[in-house]
């Protein structure tokens, strides 16, 4: 299909004329009988067969959202999901913006490329992404919102603080991708089993909140009313954000326990943000919303979203049940309180298995030993971003072979759902960049095609430019092409920051990142460019204008050539991740795979991956971490040494050991 034809079709289908999104925040008010969320004493074991959203509860969420939107004279799109990402309802008020514009800047500042300023994204996609984010980032030990996500994915932590490193989950927005080979899809044989994909990855735009019942998360709500899909670039003030105000009203009675909210949790000594307003800032009274039956037809309607939901309200599934796709293990990890992923027939999806290498491949028993060791380490480790203090880390661990094939995935109790896909991304990142085939594989990929707001092609760029830049910065002419160095997810993250070293404004950009001034969370560099064409294809699919994106995020041509497909990469089928928690696995000096960990703090993730491998008891077979001489921390680009792993001090609940990773 020609570019002009697709552009016109987009405009006709979702814009009615390619104009920008609408929106403005409403005023404030006072709820007559506000009620604070109840504090619950849950720490991972409260979920039960009755922990799910009912149809009437979903109706209540929608009714409260509609009442607040009407009180502000606004119109909204409202999405509700369960804890594993099943879309339970999408309700669109009459006159709500049909699309959003993706933008991280304000005023005259402008970034061209990536997803910046694309203004034809269906609002339903944005609302679902916000709801999924609230659900996936939260657990019984922490409640995070899309505002929390905004704080932890930007170039500085906190945003606006110069000479501070990037956010602790820098890059997590490009996880749970719609093209992931791990995530389940609506309308397939997978049924209700999760984790389900997100249409735009994770969201940093305020207006997505988790939903709780009796102290356990049961889903999330996402709101789009202002026509923009962005972030909070200044956390030093408080905003009355329209989307967030409606979400706060929607979550009333199902709100997060106060002592689990992000504003009760610190990272790197900094308090996280949950919302910028409370029930006292609402204009409507969420205690007495209108009856849902009065809304259908007159105020708005339920809509179907291609690839995600039918035009109906449905109940959620109970997390921890086989129907949810995540349940307790009964076969491989005895005594470790482990949980596994299952399909609709309750069959485990990723039991330990052997690698695919012709020689030296990890055996099934070795994979089981590595994952078991990671679970033991996690159960001893003190979580960073979870309450009550002193709780064990809750994480997901994934092991892949040197071709990126999944050899096993296991979780500890109540680990946040986002960590499933992210742990796999981290493992694949460490495996791919440590692999001698990486440079050749990147060079074979189609160009990334960047678009302007009207879908006109801005430029077409080869992904190999990032390999060339890395070779120059590292001073290694064969980097990513000879397997000489072992790269961890942390090391790759160092190279994927808009300044190198991380946080030092005015320095050159990292070799895998866009330059400062053109970098944004919606235009990161290699991480986004690798999967950009697939993401654009999926937006076109939801709008009814292109085929569905395959379950592999690579090797898709651009918008200008109709999204044709060449040979995909198994190495990074669900994209890469650029924050810590993944290390390659070696048998002596031969790469045979990688382990990725994601859950309760990036230094904890690093430690659990690194020590889980080191303490797996496989030294007699030569399986362990990369030899010290091969590790990327031997490299000192631009006078600043790359990092390999960073383990927290005194990290264990049951021991006073200070530096467990030293000398390993």
Backbone torsions as a table, in degrees:
resi	resn	phi	psi	omega
1	UNK	NA	135.1	-178.3
2	UNK	-73.8	153.6	-177.9
3	UNK	-55.7	-48.3	-176.7
4	UNK	-59.4	-40.9	-179.0
5	UNK	-64.4	-44.1	179.6
6	UNK	-65.4	-42.3	-178.9
7	UNK	-59.3	-45.8	-179.3
8	UNK	-66.2	-37.3	179.3
9	UNK	-65.4	-42.3	176.2
10	UNK	-57.4	-50.3	-176.0
11	UNK	-60.8	-43.4	-178.1
12	UNK	-68.4	-38.1	-173.7
13	UNK	-77.4	-39.1	-171.4
14	UNK	-121.9	-8.3	-179.2
15	UNK	-118.2	-30.3	-173.7
16	UNK	67.4	27.1	176.4
17	UNK	137.2	15.7	173.6
18	UNK	54.8	47.7	172.9
19	UNK	-104.0	166.7	-176.9
20	UNK	-74.0	167.8	177.8
21	UNK	-73.0	156.2	179.3
22	UNK	-98.3	176.8	169.3
23	UNK	142.5	145.8	170.9
24	UNK	-162.8	144.8	180.0
25	UNK	-71.6	147.7	176.4
26	UNK	-85.7	-177.2	-179.3
27	UNK	-83.2	-176.4	-179.2
28	UNK	-99.9	176.2	-179.7
29	UNK	-167.3	-166.5	-179.6
30	UNK	-139.0	121.0	175.3
31	UNK	-71.9	135.0	-173.6
32	UNK	-71.0	-33.9	-178.8
33	UNK	-134.3	66.9	-180.0
34	UNK	-67.9	148.6	177.3
35	UNK	-130.8	132.5	-179.2
36	UNK	-75.3	148.4	174.5
37	UNK	-59.0	146.8	-179.5
38	UNK	-77.4	137.9	175.3
39	UNK	-80.9	128.1	-179.9
40	UNK	-117.5	149.8	-177.5
41	UNK	-101.3	50.5	-179.5
42	UNK	-94.9	142.0	178.2
43	UNK	-139.8	31.5	174.6
44	UNK	123.4	-7.2	-173.5
45	UNK	-123.3	12.6	-176.7
46	UNK	-83.5	-23.0	-177.8
47	UNK	-60.2	137.2	-177.6
48	UNK	-142.1	175.4	178.2
49	UNK	-60.5	-16.1	178.2
50	UNK	-98.5	6.1	-178.4
51	UNK	-87.8	77.6	176.1
52	UNK	-155.2	158.9	178.8
53	UNK	-79.5	128.6	175.5
54	UNK	-85.9	167.4	177.4
55	UNK	-59.5	-42.3	-179.1
56	UNK	-66.1	-34.5	177.2
57	UNK	-68.3	-39.8	175.6
58	UNK	-62.4	-42.2	177.0
59	UNK	-59.4	-39.9	178.3
60	UNK	-64.3	-40.3	176.9
61	UNK	-58.6	-46.9	-179.4
62	UNK	-63.9	-44.1	-177.3
63	UNK	-62.5	-42.1	179.1
64	UNK	-66.8	-38.1	177.5
65	UNK	-64.0	-45.3	179.8
66	UNK	-61.1	-42.3	-178.7
67	UNK	-61.9	-42.2	179.6
68	UNK	-68.4	-41.1	178.0
69	UNK	-61.2	-44.6	179.5
70	UNK	-64.2	-38.2	-179.7
71	UNK	-64.6	-25.4	177.9
72	UNK	-98.2	6.4	-179.7
73	UNK	58.7	42.6	-179.4
74	UNK	-126.7	168.9	-179.9
75	UNK	-129.0	137.2	-170.8
76	UNK	-131.9	156.3	164.7
77	UNK	-103.1	131.3	-172.4
78	UNK	-123.6	125.5	177.2
79	UNK	-122.3	140.3	176.7
80	UNK	-127.6	133.0	178.4
81	UNK	-127.8	163.5	171.9
82	UNK	-93.5	-174.1	-170.3
83	UNK	-67.8	-24.5	179.2
84	UNK	-104.5	16.3	169.4
85	UNK	91.6	4.9	172.9
86	UNK	-65.6	129.8	179.2
87	UNK	-80.4	117.9	-175.4
88	UNK	-91.1	-24.7	177.0
89	UNK	-172.9	146.6	167.3
90	UNK	-130.1	118.0	-177.4
91	UNK	-116.5	127.5	-179.0
92	UNK	-115.7	119.8	176.2
93	UNK	-73.2	146.0	178.2
94	UNK	-57.3	127.3	178.8
95	UNK	88.6	1.4	178.2
96	UNK	-67.2	147.9	177.0
97	UNK	-55.6	132.9	-177.5
98	UNK	-82.4	-20.1	-178.9
99	UNK	-135.2	167.8	171.7
100	UNK	-123.2	154.9	170.5
101	UNK	-103.4	127.8	179.3
102	UNK	-86.3	122.0	-176.2
103	UNK	-158.2	135.0	177.9
104	UNK	-105.2	-11.8	-176.2
105	UNK	-109.5	167.3	177.0
106	UNK	-132.2	167.9	178.7
107	UNK	66.1	-139.7	-176.8
108	UNK	-85.9	-11.5	179.6
109	UNK	-62.6	139.8	-175.7
110	UNK	-148.3	135.8	173.9
111	UNK	-117.5	132.5	-179.8
112	UNK	-110.1	124.5	177.6
113	UNK	121.4	170.7	-175.0
114	UNK	63.0	-135.8	176.9
115	UNK	-98.4	-0.1	-177.3
116	UNK	-59.6	129.2	173.6
117	UNK	70.9	3.6	172.0
118	UNK	-65.6	127.5	-169.9
119	UNK	-122.1	21.0	-178.3
120	UNK	-117.2	22.0	-179.0
121	UNK	-82.1	122.3	179.3
122	UNK	-55.1	135.4	-179.2
123	UNK	-61.5	-28.5	178.3
124	UNK	-62.4	-37.3	178.1
125	UNK	-63.7	-43.6	-179.0
126	UNK	-65.6	-41.2	-179.6
127	UNK	-64.6	-42.1	178.3
128	UNK	-63.9	-43.4	179.7
129	UNK	-60.1	-39.6	178.2
130	UNK	-65.4	-43.4	180.0
131	UNK	-64.2	-44.1	178.3
132	UNK	-60.3	-40.5	-179.5
133	UNK	-61.6	-47.3	178.1
134	UNK	-58.3	-40.2	-179.7
135	UNK	-72.9	-44.7	-171.2
136	UNK	-74.9	-30.6	-178.5
137	UNK	-82.9	-6.6	-170.8
138	UNK	-109.2	158.4	179.0
139	UNK	-151.8	-173.6	175.6
140	UNK	-70.6	-14.5	-179.3
141	UNK	-102.4	-12.7	179.4
142	UNK	-154.6	142.7	175.7
143	UNK	-120.4	111.6	-179.9
144	UNK	-114.8	148.3	179.9
145	UNK	-115.9	178.9	174.1
146	UNK	-67.7	-25.7	174.0
147	UNK	-67.9	-38.5	173.8
148	UNK	-59.4	-45.9	179.6
149	UNK	-58.1	-41.1	179.0
150	UNK	-57.8	-40.1	-177.1
151	UNK	-66.4	-29.9	-169.1
152	UNK	-108.6	11.2	178.2
153	UNK	-119.5	3.0	-174.4
154	UNK	-90.6	176.5	-172.4
155	UNK	-67.3	-22.1	176.9
156	UNK	-131.6	149.2	174.2
157	UNK	-126.8	107.1	5.1
158	UNK	-81.2	156.6	174.6
159	UNK	-54.2	133.8	-180.0
160	UNK	94.7	-12.6	177.2
161	UNK	-90.8	109.8	179.5
162	UNK	-70.3	158.4	179.7
163	UNK	58.4	31.4	172.5
164	UNK	-122.1	146.3	-176.4
165	UNK	-68.6	171.3	178.6
166	UNK	-64.6	164.4	-179.0
167	UNK	-57.9	151.0	-176.1
168	UNK	-61.5	-26.9	176.0
169	UNK	-110.6	37.2	177.7
170	UNK	-52.6	115.8	178.4
171	UNK	102.1	-10.4	-175.8
172	UNK	-65.6	-17.7	180.0
173	UNK	-60.4	-25.7	178.4
174	UNK	-101.1	54.3	168.8
175	UNK	-126.6	175.6	-176.0
176	UNK	55.5	33.0	-172.0
177	UNK	-65.4	149.8	-179.4
178	UNK	-64.8	-17.7	179.0
179	UNK	-97.6	4.2	-177.7
180	UNK	-58.6	140.1	176.5
181	UNK	-83.3	-4.8	178.8
182	UNK	-96.7	-42.2	-172.4
183	UNK	-69.7	144.7	178.4
184	UNK	-80.6	164.3	-178.4
185	UNK	-127.1	149.0	176.6
186	UNK	-65.7	140.4	173.9
187	UNK	78.7	18.3	178.3
188	UNK	-114.9	180.0	179.5
189	UNK	-63.9	-14.3	179.4
190	UNK	-66.5	-18.9	179.6
191	UNK	62.0	-133.2	-177.5
192	UNK	-86.8	-3.9	-174.6
193	UNK	-65.9	140.1	179.2
194	UNK	-113.5	-170.4	-0.6
195	UNK	-75.2	139.7	177.3
196	UNK	-82.8	159.2	177.8
197	UNK	-74.6	168.3	172.6
198	UNK	-117.2	140.5	-174.9
199	UNK	-65.5	-26.6	-178.9
200	UNK	-128.3	20.4	-171.9
201	UNK	76.2	-156.9	177.9
202	UNK	-87.2	148.5	-172.2
203	UNK	-103.2	143.9	173.8
204	UNK	-113.0	13.7	-177.8
205	UNK	-95.4	119.2	179.5
206	UNK	-50.6	141.8	-177.5
207	UNK	127.3	8.5	175.0
208	UNK	-123.0	124.1	-176.8
209	UNK	-131.2	149.6	173.4
210	UNK	-76.6	157.8	175.3
211	UNK	-118.3	137.0	-174.8
212	UNK	-126.3	148.6	169.0
213	UNK	-128.7	120.3	175.8
214	UNK	51.0	41.0	173.6
215	UNK	87.4	-1.8	179.1
216	UNK	-118.5	137.8	-179.8
217	UNK	-69.6	138.0	-179.7
218	UNK	-125.1	1.7	178.7
219	UNK	159.5	-157.1	-179.1
220	UNK	-156.0	160.4	176.0
221	UNK	-125.3	139.2	178.1
222	UNK	-128.5	138.0	-175.3
223	UNK	-124.8	137.1	169.7
224	UNK	-130.0	117.8	177.3
225	UNK	-136.0	-24.8	-173.3
226	UNK	-94.3	-1.2	175.8
227	UNK	77.9	3.6	179.5
228	UNK	-119.2	148.4	176.5
229	UNK	-129.3	99.0	-171.7
230	UNK	-139.6	-130.9	-178.1
231	UNK	-161.1	176.0	176.6
232	UNK	-103.5	103.4	-176.5
233	UNK	-80.1	-12.1	-178.9
234	UNK	-133.7	101.7	-178.0
235	UNK	-90.7	5.1	-178.4
236	UNK	-88.2	1.2	171.9
237	UNK	-124.3	176.3	177.1
238	UNK	-118.0	132.2	-176.5
239	UNK	-105.9	148.6	164.3
240	UNK	-99.1	86.3	-176.0
241	UNK	-86.0	129.9	-175.2
242	UNK	-60.1	-50.3	-178.9
243	UNK	-60.3	-42.6	-178.1
244	UNK	-67.9	-38.7	178.2
245	UNK	-59.7	-43.6	179.9
246	UNK	-67.8	-37.5	178.3
247	UNK	-66.2	-39.1	177.5
248	UNK	-61.6	-43.7	176.7
249	UNK	-62.8	-43.6	-177.6
250	UNK	-60.5	-36.7	-174.6
251	UNK	-85.3	-2.1	-177.3
252	UNK	-55.8	131.6	-177.4
253	UNK	85.6	-14.8	177.1
254	UNK	-126.6	21.5	-175.4
255	UNK	-72.9	162.8	179.0
256	UNK	-67.3	142.8	173.2
257	UNK	-55.9	138.2	-175.0
258	UNK	-55.9	-41.8	-174.4
259	UNK	-84.0	7.8	173.4
260	UNK	-112.5	-7.4	-177.1
261	UNK	-66.8	155.4	-178.2
262	UNK	-55.0	-31.3	-178.1
263	UNK	-76.2	4.9	170.5
264	UNK	-110.2	8.7	-174.4
265	UNK	-126.0	141.5	179.2
266	UNK	-116.5	154.3	171.5
267	UNK	-138.8	128.6	-175.9
268	UNK	53.6	34.2	177.9
269	UNK	76.9	8.2	-178.0
270	UNK	-114.8	135.5	-179.1
271	UNK	-76.6	135.0	179.5
272	UNK	-81.7	164.1	-179.5
273	UNK	-107.6	144.4	177.3
274	UNK	-111.5	-61.5	173.6
275	UNK	-140.6	162.5	175.1
276	UNK	-99.9	4.6	176.7
277	UNK	-149.1	164.3	-178.0
278	UNK	-126.8	-176.3	-178.2
279	UNK	-60.6	-28.3	179.9
280	UNK	-68.9	-13.3	177.3
281	UNK	-90.8	-3.9	-177.1
282	UNK	-76.4	156.7	177.7
283	UNK	-96.6	-36.1	177.7
284	UNK	-86.4	171.9	174.8
285	UNK	-107.9	103.1	-175.2
286	UNK	-70.1	-10.5	177.3
287	UNK	-67.8	-30.5	-175.1
288	UNK	-130.2	68.6	179.0
289	UNK	-73.6	163.5	176.3
290	UNK	-66.2	156.9	175.4
291	UNK	-64.7	135.7	-177.3
292	UNK	-58.4	-38.2	-177.4
293	UNK	-59.0	-23.7	-179.7
294	UNK	-79.2	-9.5	-174.3
295	UNK	-94.6	-35.8	-176.3
296	UNK	-61.0	124.3	176.4
297	UNK	92.3	-48.1	-177.7
298	UNK	-83.1	-45.7	-177.3
299	UNK	-92.9	-32.2	-177.1
300	UNK	179.4	-164.5	-177.8
301	UNK	-154.9	158.3	170.1
302	UNK	-73.0	140.7	-179.9
303	UNK	-126.5	151.5	170.8
304	UNK	-83.8	143.6	175.6
305	UNK	-122.2	116.0	-176.1
306	UNK	-53.2	125.0	178.6
307	UNK	87.8	-3.3	-173.4
308	UNK	-136.2	-38.7	-171.4
309	UNK	-160.8	150.2	168.3
310	UNK	-87.6	168.8	-179.2
311	UNK	-83.4	70.2	-177.8
312	UNK	-158.4	166.8	172.2
313	UNK	-104.3	135.9	178.4
314	UNK	-135.2	161.3	177.1
315	UNK	-80.9	155.8	175.3
316	UNK	-80.7	177.7	175.1
317	UNK	-107.7	154.0	-179.0
318	UNK	-78.2	122.3	179.1
319	UNK	-63.7	138.6	-178.6
320	UNK	94.9	-12.9	174.8
321	UNK	-86.9	158.6	179.2
322	UNK	-61.6	-30.0	179.2
323	UNK	-63.1	-27.4	179.7
324	UNK	-77.7	-16.3	-177.7
325	UNK	90.4	-2.4	178.4
326	UNK	-134.7	117.1	-178.5
327	UNK	-144.1	171.4	-178.9
328	UNK	-64.5	141.8	176.5
329	UNK	-72.9	147.3	176.3
330	UNK	-134.2	9.3	-171.7
331	UNK	-128.8	-42.9	-165.2
332	UNK	-114.2	-20.0	-169.0
333	UNK	-130.7	53.7	-176.0
334	UNK	-58.3	137.1	175.8
335	UNK	77.5	5.3	-176.0
336	UNK	-109.6	5.1	-179.4
337	UNK	52.5	45.2	-173.9
338	UNK	-92.7	153.8	177.7
339	UNK	-126.9	149.2	-175.0
340	UNK	-130.9	166.0	176.9
341	UNK	-93.3	137.3	179.4
342	UNK	-132.0	161.8	177.7
343	UNK	-94.4	-172.3	-175.5
344	UNK	-64.5	-21.1	177.5
345	UNK	-93.5	10.4	-179.4
346	UNK	66.7	26.0	176.4
347	UNK	-96.1	132.0	-178.7
348	UNK	-61.0	134.0	-178.4
349	UNK	-82.7	-32.8	-170.7
350	UNK	-136.3	54.8	171.4
351	UNK	-65.0	151.7	179.3
352	UNK	-54.2	136.7	177.0
353	UNK	-147.1	168.0	-176.8
354	UNK	-77.6	156.5	176.8
355	UNK	-75.7	173.3	-173.1
356	UNK	-98.4	-4.2	-176.5
357	UNK	-62.8	146.1	-179.4
358	UNK	-67.2	-31.9	-179.8
359	UNK	-141.1	138.1	175.5
360	UNK	79.7	10.2	-176.6
361	UNK	-63.0	148.6	172.5
362	UNK	-60.5	137.1	177.1
363	UNK	-87.4	165.5	177.6
364	UNK	-57.8	-43.0	-178.9
365	UNK	-67.3	-33.2	177.8
366	UNK	-69.3	-41.2	177.1
367	UNK	-61.7	-43.7	179.0
368	UNK	-62.4	-40.0	-179.7
369	UNK	-65.4	-40.7	-179.8
370	UNK	-66.0	-46.3	-179.7
371	UNK	-66.5	-38.4	177.6
372	UNK	-63.8	-41.0	178.9
373	UNK	-64.4	-39.8	177.4
374	UNK	-63.3	-40.5	178.3
375	UNK	-64.9	-40.8	178.0
376	UNK	-63.0	-42.2	179.1
377	UNK	-63.9	-43.4	179.5
378	UNK	-62.7	-41.4	-178.8
379	UNK	-66.1	-22.0	176.5
380	UNK	-90.7	-24.7	-171.7
381	UNK	-77.2	147.5	177.8
382	UNK	-88.4	122.3	-179.4
383	UNK	-64.5	147.6	179.0
384	UNK	-92.8	-40.3	-172.0
385	UNK	-117.2	53.0	-176.8
386	UNK	-150.9	141.8	174.4
387	UNK	-117.7	150.6	3.6
388	UNK	-72.2	157.4	179.1
389	UNK	-58.9	143.9	-178.9
390	UNK	89.9	2.8	177.2
391	UNK	-72.1	142.8	175.1
392	UNK	-61.5	151.5	176.5
393	UNK	-63.9	137.5	177.3
394	UNK	-112.3	114.6	-170.8
395	UNK	-140.8	166.5	166.3
396	UNK	-113.3	140.2	176.9
397	UNK	-122.6	135.8	178.4
398	UNK	-126.7	141.6	174.2
399	UNK	-122.3	134.3	176.6
400	UNK	-125.2	162.7	172.6
401	UNK	-90.6	-173.9	-173.1
402	UNK	-75.1	-3.0	173.4
403	UNK	-105.2	4.7	178.7
404	UNK	86.5	3.8	178.0
405	UNK	-70.4	138.2	-177.4
406	UNK	-75.3	124.0	179.3
407	UNK	-103.7	-14.6	178.4
408	UNK	171.8	144.6	175.5
409	UNK	-139.0	134.3	178.0
410	UNK	-146.7	153.5	-177.0
411	UNK	-129.2	153.5	166.4
412	UNK	-88.8	169.9	-176.4
413	UNK	-59.2	134.0	171.1
414	UNK	63.3	19.0	174.8
415	UNK	-62.3	143.0	178.9
416	UNK	-60.4	143.3	-173.0
417	UNK	-67.1	-31.2	-177.9
418	UNK	-58.8	-26.5	-175.8
419	UNK	-68.9	-15.9	178.7
420	UNK	-64.4	-58.8	-179.6
421	UNK	-65.4	-38.6	-176.9
422	UNK	-67.5	-40.0	179.3
423	UNK	-61.0	-37.6	177.4
424	UNK	-69.0	-41.4	175.9
425	UNK	-58.6	-43.1	-179.3
426	UNK	-63.9	-44.2	178.8
427	UNK	-60.4	-46.3	-178.4
428	UNK	-66.9	-33.9	177.4
429	UNK	-61.9	-48.5	179.8
430	UNK	-63.8	-40.9	179.3
431	UNK	-64.7	-45.2	-172.1
432	UNK	-68.1	-50.0	-175.3
433	UNK	-74.2	-14.7	174.6
434	UNK	-89.0	-4.8	-172.0
435	UNK	-90.4	134.9	179.8
436	UNK	-64.7	-12.6	-179.2
437	UNK	-90.7	-3.6	-170.6
438	UNK	-58.1	-50.3	-175.5
439	UNK	-61.5	-43.8	179.2
440	UNK	-64.2	-41.6	-179.8
441	UNK	-63.7	-42.0	178.7
442	UNK	-63.7	-42.4	-178.8
443	UNK	-62.5	-26.4	-178.0
444	UNK	-83.2	-8.2	-177.5
445	UNK	-76.4	148.3	175.0
446	UNK	-61.3	155.8	175.8
447	UNK	-61.4	149.0	170.0
448	UNK	-82.3	135.0	-177.3
449	UNK	-111.2	110.7	179.6
450	UNK	-88.8	141.8	-173.6
451	UNK	-121.9	155.9	172.2
452	UNK	-93.1	-172.5	-173.1
453	UNK	-64.7	-27.9	179.9
454	UNK	-96.8	13.6	177.7
455	UNK	71.5	20.5	170.1
456	UNK	-79.3	140.0	-178.3
457	UNK	-68.9	122.1	175.2
458	UNK	-81.8	-47.8	-178.5
459	UNK	-167.1	157.8	176.1
460	UNK	-122.7	123.7	-171.2
461	UNK	-129.6	140.6	177.3
462	UNK	-76.7	140.7	175.4
463	UNK	-66.3	-22.7	-178.7
464	UNK	-63.2	-15.9	177.9
465	UNK	-59.7	-30.2	-179.1
466	UNK	-74.7	-31.9	174.4
467	UNK	-67.4	-45.3	178.6
468	UNK	-59.2	-45.7	179.4
469	UNK	-64.1	-37.5	179.9
470	UNK	-67.5	-40.2	178.4
471	UNK	-62.8	-37.2	178.4
472	UNK	-69.2	-48.0	-178.2
473	UNK	-64.6	-43.0	-177.5
474	UNK	-76.4	-19.1	-176.0
475	UNK	71.3	26.6	-179.7
476	UNK	-124.8	102.3	-173.7
477	UNK	-61.3	-19.3	-177.8
478	UNK	-112.1	15.6	-177.0
479	UNK	-53.4	139.4	-178.5
480	UNK	66.4	10.7	-178.2
481	UNK	-127.9	-2.0	-178.6
482	UNK	-134.9	-1.9	179.6
483	UNK	69.1	17.5	-176.5
484	UNK	-67.8	-33.8	-176.3
485	UNK	-119.6	147.3	175.7
486	UNK	-97.2	122.2	-178.2
487	UNK	-108.5	127.2	173.3
488	UNK	-87.2	169.3	174.2
489	UNK	-62.5	-34.9	177.7
490	UNK	-64.2	-43.2	-179.5
491	UNK	-63.8	-43.2	177.5
492	UNK	-64.8	-37.1	175.2
493	UNK	-61.3	-37.0	175.6
494	UNK	-56.8	-39.1	-177.4
495	UNK	-81.5	-8.7	-175.2
496	UNK	-105.6	19.7	179.5
497	UNK	-100.0	150.1	-177.7
498	UNK	-68.0	-13.8	172.3
499	UNK	-132.4	140.2	174.9
500	UNK	-123.3	122.7	-1.7
501	UNK	-65.7	160.5	-176.7
502	UNK	-54.2	128.2	173.0
503	UNK	89.0	-9.4	-177.2
504	UNK	-89.2	93.4	-177.1
505	UNK	-59.5	143.5	178.9
506	UNK	95.6	-18.4	176.1
507	UNK	-76.4	165.5	175.1
508	UNK	-65.0	158.9	178.5
509	UNK	-74.2	155.5	170.0
510	UNK	-61.9	155.6	-171.6
511	UNK	-70.9	-15.0	177.9
512	UNK	-105.4	9.7	-175.3
513	UNK	-119.0	157.4	168.1
514	UNK	-69.2	157.4	179.4
515	UNK	-68.6	149.3	173.2
516	UNK	-55.6	136.6	-174.5
517	UNK	98.9	-28.9	172.8
518	UNK	-115.0	-12.6	175.1
519	UNK	-75.6	144.4	168.8
520	UNK	-158.7	167.4	174.6
521	UNK	-60.6	-12.8	176.0
522	UNK	-106.4	8.6	179.7
523	UNK	-154.3	68.5	-167.8
524	UNK	-82.2	-32.1	-173.7
525	UNK	127.0	-136.5	-174.4
526	UNK	-57.3	-40.8	-177.5
527	UNK	-54.2	-49.3	179.0
528	UNK	-76.4	-42.5	-175.2
529	UNK	-59.3	-33.4	179.3
530	UNK	-60.1	-34.6	-173.9
531	UNK	-117.8	3.5	-173.7
532	UNK	-57.6	-48.9	-177.4
533	UNK	-61.5	-37.1	178.4
534	UNK	-65.9	-40.2	-180.0
535	UNK	-65.7	-41.1	177.0
536	UNK	-64.3	-40.2	177.6
537	UNK	-60.8	-39.3	-178.6
538	UNK	-67.9	-38.0	175.1
539	UNK	-59.5	-43.5	178.2
540	UNK	-64.4	-36.3	178.9
541	UNK	-64.2	-46.8	-179.9
542	UNK	-63.2	-31.9	177.3
543	UNK	-79.2	-2.3	176.9
544	UNK	82.8	26.3	-171.3
545	UNK	-124.0	4.3	-178.7
546	UNK	-157.0	161.2	174.4
547	UNK	-66.0	161.0	176.9
548	UNK	-64.4	146.1	178.5
549	UNK	-72.9	141.9	179.3
550	UNK	-68.9	169.5	175.8
551	UNK	-86.4	56.8	172.0
552	UNK	-165.2	124.6	-169.7
553	UNK	-83.8	-0.2	-172.4
554	UNK	-110.1	165.2	170.2
555	UNK	68.0	28.2	176.6
556	UNK	-104.2	128.6	-179.4
557	UNK	-72.8	173.9	-171.6
558	UNK	-82.5	176.3	177.7
559	UNK	-54.6	-33.1	-175.1
560	UNK	-74.8	-14.1	-179.2
561	UNK	-123.3	20.0	171.3
562	UNK	76.3	23.0	174.2
563	UNK	58.9	50.6	173.9
564	UNK	-75.8	164.0	-173.1
565	UNK	-122.4	129.2	171.0
566	UNK	-105.8	-164.6	-176.1
567	UNK	-69.2	118.4	-177.3
568	UNK	-76.6	163.4	177.0
569	UNK	-99.1	122.2	171.8
570	UNK	-74.3	-22.9	-175.5
571	UNK	-56.6	-39.7	-176.2
572	UNK	-136.9	52.3	-171.9
573	UNK	-63.8	-27.0	178.3
574	UNK	-110.3	22.0	178.7
575	UNK	88.7	179.3	179.7
576	UNK	-112.5	166.6	175.8
577	UNK	-129.0	145.3	-169.0
578	UNK	-124.5	31.0	166.1
579	UNK	-129.1	163.2	-162.9
580	UNK	-66.5	158.6	174.3
581	UNK	131.2	16.2	178.0
582	UNK	-137.5	134.1	177.3
583	UNK	-136.1	147.3	177.6
584	UNK	-73.8	155.9	178.0
585	UNK	-110.7	132.4	179.9
586	UNK	-120.6	146.5	163.7
587	UNK	-106.1	103.6	-168.8
588	UNK	59.7	-112.8	-179.7
589	UNK	-111.0	19.0	-179.4
590	UNK	-109.1	128.4	177.1
591	UNK	-67.3	126.7	178.6
592	UNK	-128.4	4.3	178.6
593	UNK	156.5	-158.1	179.3
594	UNK	-163.2	159.2	174.0
595	UNK	-122.6	137.7	175.7
596	UNK	-125.2	142.4	-178.3
597	UNK	-133.1	138.8	178.4
598	UNK	-149.9	135.7	178.6
599	UNK	174.3	-88.7	-164.2
600	UNK	-114.2	49.3	177.0
601	UNK	124.2	132.7	-171.4
602	UNK	-69.5	-36.3	176.6
603	UNK	-68.3	-36.5	174.8
604	UNK	-63.7	-40.4	177.2
605	UNK	-59.6	-47.0	177.8
606	UNK	-55.7	-50.2	-176.2
607	UNK	-63.2	-43.5	-177.1
608	UNK	-66.2	-39.2	176.1
609	UNK	-65.6	-48.4	-175.2
610	UNK	-67.5	-50.2	-179.0
611	UNK	-75.6	-31.6	175.6
612	UNK	-57.8	-38.0	177.2
613	UNK	-75.7	-45.9	-177.3
614	UNK	-63.8	-33.3	-174.5
615	UNK	-101.2	17.7	-177.8
616	UNK	-77.7	-6.5	178.2
617	UNK	74.5	30.8	-176.5
618	UNK	-111.6	19.1	-175.7
619	UNK	-63.4	-32.5	-178.5
620	UNK	-66.7	-24.8	176.9
621	UNK	-97.7	6.2	175.2
622	UNK	79.6	8.2	-176.9
623	UNK	-91.3	121.2	179.1
624	UNK	-169.2	-161.6	175.1
625	UNK	-69.7	167.5	178.7
626	UNK	-59.3	143.9	172.6
627	UNK	-54.0	142.6	-174.9
628	UNK	-53.7	-37.9	-176.3
629	UNK	-69.2	-17.8	-179.7
630	UNK	-94.0	-13.3	-172.4
631	UNK	-68.3	146.9	-174.8
632	UNK	-63.2	-17.1	178.4
633	UNK	-73.7	2.7	169.4
634	UNK	-79.0	-14.1	-177.6
635	UNK	-93.5	139.7	-178.0
636	UNK	-128.8	68.1	-179.9
637	UNK	-68.7	141.1	177.5
638	UNK	51.7	29.8	176.3
639	UNK	77.6	9.0	-179.0
640	UNK	-128.4	119.3	-174.6
641	UNK	-66.7	136.9	171.3
642	UNK	-65.4	152.7	175.2
643	UNK	-99.6	148.1	178.0
644	UNK	-105.8	-62.6	170.4
645	UNK	-138.2	158.7	175.2
646	UNK	-136.8	110.9	-177.4
647	UNK	-99.9	140.6	-179.9
648	UNK	-69.1	155.3	176.7
649	UNK	-82.5	146.3	179.9
650	UNK	43.1	59.7	-170.1
651	UNK	-87.2	-7.9	-169.5
652	UNK	-99.5	146.8	177.0
653	UNK	-73.3	-33.7	-172.1
654	UNK	-104.2	12.1	-175.3
655	UNK	-154.1	151.5	175.8
656	UNK	-96.4	12.2	-179.9
657	UNK	-55.4	132.1	-171.1
658	UNK	-88.3	-48.5	-172.6
659	UNK	-132.8	77.6	-171.2
660	UNK	-69.6	-16.9	-177.3
661	UNK	-92.3	-14.0	-177.0
662	UNK	-61.1	134.4	175.3
663	UNK	75.4	9.0	-176.1
664	UNK	-95.2	NA	NA
